[in-house]
């Protein structure tokens, strides 16, 4: 499928799942870009469609992602319709696990021992031990390209906004990170960010997930 892109938006997310008291926390960074004159109009409707020729609309993986995205569209007043003929905009959804890279991480720990100081035995650091481990890091991504309907899925009109989320971590399980990626998009579809925005998305054992702004994100992990 050939889709015109009025600008290239790269939204990089470093997504790390860490243990926290009573839940899980993911760290993410989000960018959003829209055409200069784009405004959501009353009556605008969106049809979610798979991006590219290699993915069918009835693919169960795509259906799961689309189902997770529908409430995010709805909460921003972007009504989703099933037929592209009934939509004013087509939102193409691309997702999956991309390339892998191998990294090394080293951690240092003190070695404690006893030294004689002034005739007395004193506990002190006598050395340092270094532990080096190798990890395979995967890129997990979710990208949305919104176009005016134009001639339909094979020849859409002008692109009006795009948002892409990428996560880097040791897990190649896209489905496990999907809930955090979707929550990171809340309120940002069709909008514009001033560079990358960082968020912490926390899933407590009880209650609803919470997002909060951060100045940066930790090193990519799970």
Secondary structure, DSSP 4 states (H G I P E B T S, - for coil): -----SS--------EEEEETTEEEEEEEE--EE-TT--PPTT-EEEEEE-STT--TT-HHHHHHHHHHHHHHHHTT-EE-S-GGG-SEEEEEEEEEEEEEEEEEEEEEEEEEEEEETTEEEEEEEEEEEEEEEEEEEEEEEEEEEEE-TT-TTS---EEEEEEEEEEES---HHHHHHHHHHHTTTTTT---SS-EEEEEEEESSS--EEEEES--PPP--
